[in-house]
Amino acid sequence: MSKPLQLEFLDAAMDVDKLPASRGEIVFIGRSNVGKSSLLNALCNKALAPVSKAPGRTKALGCFAIGRTGTTLVDCPGYGYAKGPQALRAGWLPMLSSYLLEREPLVMVLLLVDGEIGPTASDQKMLQWLREHELPHTVVATKHDKVKPSLRDRRQREVAAGCELPPEAVLWVSADNGLGLGVLRERIHQWLG
C-alpha cells in the first residue's frame, strides 16, 4: 500500500486571492455530503479536514500543503443542498467558479460523485461546465464500500455512462476501506510533477 500523503493545513479563505502561493494545486469539488473531506483525510490518514454528517460543513476554500513540495490540495465547499445561511450558500458557487477560473497553479480538478447513487443533475452540470471551460479534471466515484458487491460492475458502468465517460476513466475510491487510495495518491504525485 502506498504511503499516506504528508498534508498540513495552511489556511481557509473565502476569496481565491487570499489563498497561499503554490507551485501546483489539485482541488476536490463535488456536491455537499459526497465525501470530499473524508477522502482528503483518508489520503493522509489523519483527521485534518472537518467531517460532518450534516451537508455543508466546509464553508471556505481549505488549503493543505503536501509535505515540503510547494504543492497544495484544496477542499471546496460542496454545491447542491447544504445547511447554512442563504447568503453564505449563495456565495459558494461564485467563489467556486472564481477559484476554478482564476487559480493559476491549478493542475487538476477532482470531481467527486457519490458512487452509491450516481451522478446527480448538479454533478452533470458541473462536469459540463468543466468541459466547456477546458479545465483538466478527473471523475472520482466515492463510497465504493456502500455499493453491494453484486451490483458493483453494473454501478460502475452506470456512473461512467452518467458522466459520459468509459468505465475505466472513473476512479473508484472508499475513504472507509481504502480502496483506490493508493492509485489516487500516485496520480496526485504524477499530476503535481
C-alpha positions in Angstrom: 0.0 0.0 0.0 1.2 3.5 -0.8 2.3 5.9 1.9 -0.2 8.4 3.2 0.2 12.0 1.8 2.0 14.3 4.2 -0.6 17.0 4.5 -0.6 20.1 6.7 -3.4 22.6 6.9 -2.3 26.1 5.7 -5.3 28.3 5.5 -9.0 28.7 4.7 -10.2 31.5 2.5 -13.4 32.8 1.1 -11.5 34.5 -1.7 -9.2 32.9 -4.3 -6.8 35.9 -3.9 -6.3 35.1 -0.2 -5.0 31.5 -0.8 -1.4 30.8 -0.1 1.1 30.6 -3.0 1.5 27.2 -4.7 3.6 25.8 -7.5 0.9 23.2 -8.3 -2.6 22.5 -6.9 -5.3 19.9 -7.0 -8.8 20.7 -5.9 -11.6 18.5 -4.6 -15.1 19.5 -5.7 -18.5 17.8 -5.5 -21.9 18.2 -4.1 -22.4 18.5 -0.3 -22.0 15.2 1.6 -20.2 13.4 -1.3 -17.2 12.8 1.0 -14.6 15.3 -0.1 -13.2 16.0 3.4 -13.4 12.2 4.3 -11.4 11.4 1.2 -8.8 14.1 1.9 -8.4 12.7 5.5 -8.1 9.2 4.2 -5.4 10.2 1.7 -3.2 11.5 4.6 -4.5 9.1 7.2 -5.3 12.0 9.6 -8.3 14.0 10.6 -7.3 17.3 9.0 -10.4 18.4 7.2 -13.6 18.8 9.3 -16.2 16.0 8.6 -19.9 16.1 9.5 -23.0 14.0 8.8 -24.8 17.3 8.0 -24.1 18.5 4.5 -22.3 21.9 4.1 -19.7 21.7 6.9 -17.0 23.1 4.6 -17.7 26.8 4.1 -14.4 28.1 2.7 -11.5 27.0 0.4 -9.4 24.8 2.7 -5.8 24.7 1.6 -3.4 22.0 2.6 0.4 21.8 1.9 1.7 18.5 0.6 5.0 17.9 2.5 7.7 20.3 1.5 7.0 20.1 -2.2 5.5 23.6 -2.5 2.3 22.0 -3.8 -1.2 22.0 -2.3 -4.6 20.4 -2.2 -7.8 22.4 -1.8 -11.1 21.2 -0.3 -14.0 23.2 -1.6 -17.5 23.8 -0.2 -20.0 21.5 -1.7 -22.6 22.5 -4.3 -26.2 21.5 -4.1 -28.0 21.0 -0.8 -26.2 22.3 2.3 -27.3 23.8 5.6 -26.2 27.3 6.4 -27.4 30.9 5.9 -28.8 31.5 2.5 -26.5 34.4 1.8 -23.5 32.3 2.6 -24.7 29.4 0.5 -25.4 31.8 -2.4 -21.8 32.9 -2.3 -20.3 29.4 -2.6 -20.9 28.8 -6.3 -19.4 32.2 -7.4 -16.5 31.5 -5.1 -16.0 28.0 -6.6 -16.2 29.3 -10.3 -13.9 32.2 -9.5 -11.4 29.8 -7.9 -11.6 27.3 -10.8 -11.2 30.0 -13.5 -8.6 32.2 -11.8 -6.3 30.0 -9.7 -3.1 29.8 -11.8 -1.4 26.9 -10.0 -4.4 24.6 -10.5 -3.4 21.5 -12.4 -6.3 19.1 -11.8 -9.9 19.2 -10.7 -11.1 16.1 -8.9 -14.9 16.0 -9.4 -16.3 13.6 -6.7 -19.6 11.9 -7.4 -21.4 9.6 -5.0 -20.8 6.0 -6.3 -23.8 4.7 -4.3 -26.3 7.0 -6.0 -24.5 8.0 -9.2 -24.0 11.5 -10.7 -26.8 13.9 -9.9 -28.1 16.7 -12.2 -25.8 19.1 -10.4 -22.8 16.8 -10.9 -23.6 16.6 -14.6 -23.9 20.4 -14.9 -20.6 20.8 -13.1 -19.0 18.2 -15.4 -20.4 20.1 -18.5 -19.1 23.4 -17.1 -15.6 21.9 -16.6 -15.6 20.6 -20.1 -16.8 24.0 -21.5 -14.0 25.8 -19.8 -11.5 23.1 -20.8 -10.3 22.6 -17.2 -8.3 19.4 -16.6 -10.5 17.1 -14.5 -10.9 13.5 -13.3 -14.1 11.9 -12.0 -13.7 10.1 -8.7 -16.6 7.9 -7.5 -16.7 7.8 -3.7 -18.4 5.3 -1.3 -17.4 2.2 -3.2 -17.9 0.2 0.0 -21.6 1.3 0.2 -22.4 -0.4 -3.2 -23.4 -4.1 -2.8 -20.7 -6.4 -4.2 -23.3 -8.0 -6.6 -24.1 -4.5 -8.1 -20.6 -3.1 -8.4 -19.9 -3.9 -12.1 -23.3 -2.5 -13.1 -23.0 0.5 -10.9 -19.5 1.3 -12.3 -21.0 1.2 -15.9 -24.0 3.4 -14.8 -21.8 6.0 -13.1 -19.5 6.2 -16.1 -22.4 6.5 -18.5 -24.0 9.2 -16.4 -20.7 11.1 -16.7 -20.4 10.4 -20.4 -17.1 8.5 -19.8 -15.8 5.0 -20.4 -15.9 2.9 -17.1 -12.0 2.9 -16.9 -11.9 6.7 -16.8 -13.8 6.9 -13.5 -11.6 6.3 -10.4 -13.4 4.5 -7.6 -12.4 5.0 -4.0 -13.5 4.3 -0.5 -12.4 6.5 2.4 -13.7 3.8 4.8 -11.9 0.7 3.5 -9.1 2.3 1.5 -10.0 1.0 -2.0 -8.4 3.1 -4.7 -6.5 5.4 -2.3 -3.1 4.1 -3.5 -3.9 4.8 -7.1 -5.2 8.2 -6.3 -2.1 9.1 -4.3 0.1 8.0 -7.2 -1.9 10.1 -9.7 -1.7 13.1 -7.3 2.1 12.8 -7.4 2.1 12.5 -11.2 -0.2 15.5 -11.7 1.9 17.7 -9.4 5.2 16.5 -11.0 
